[in-house]
């Protein structure tokens, strides 16, 4: 949460929102499932309404690293992105019902999302292992 205050000040300075907008910054670590769940709890209990949620995570590392027992890019870019959407969905639904509006749940992607495992990856994939487990195996990944 470095530079949070300066970012908030820049938003107030550079946009016409002063006087009728309140900016709050909540910590969210997509490499930590508990952080995502805590964020969802804050959304559900602290916000009066939620009209849209944009699920956008994108990290690329050149070094192998794990988080939550998976390769970190899977944890952040896939699992936590969808977990975040799931935990805010009740607030989106509540807002739609209470205010008779259409809410939006949006997933952003990039061209990197098309570069999943190729057919060669599936050859010899053990039946007792899941895809994420295999993609998190340092011996099977192309991350050094």
Steps between C-alpha positions, in 0.01 A plus 500: 500500500789729418412836353133454589455850636671661202283296261183609680616862493572474126151364432340786692728752328465367143130409488182695567400283795587727792209567731273213404732201490674313775801288411595208720789264437470144619787256498463202269777244454399263221781264598318436829155340504419634848567853375253444215238364741553795735462741208171331408376532857582873495312543172196316633489677837645848441367606161138614474494376141723355229402571141802350325801287577790479258708189565837581351820334611809462297841410622785342315813383672816366348593310817307205640310579820208340683208650690218302661665174384477597132734677261439865592375612159225235516409612851483870408384500138252213518392373841493826696350691209202265496488471880478879516210498258321231699533684832359828363219338301252511792544879526451540124181294521376693804561831322314383190198393707491794739552778245343330196816545293713278285835436664812383319764240571784545252807284441793656320755299315795544275662317215695299756181316590511319165840352577384216719643151492535348155408143403847382602424595860213253521704202380568289804298719736441272800134437578562547871636854457308811411600743229589775749719259695685408182526862386650580840767230472834676442611209282202548265483877482691718256575752775860480615 
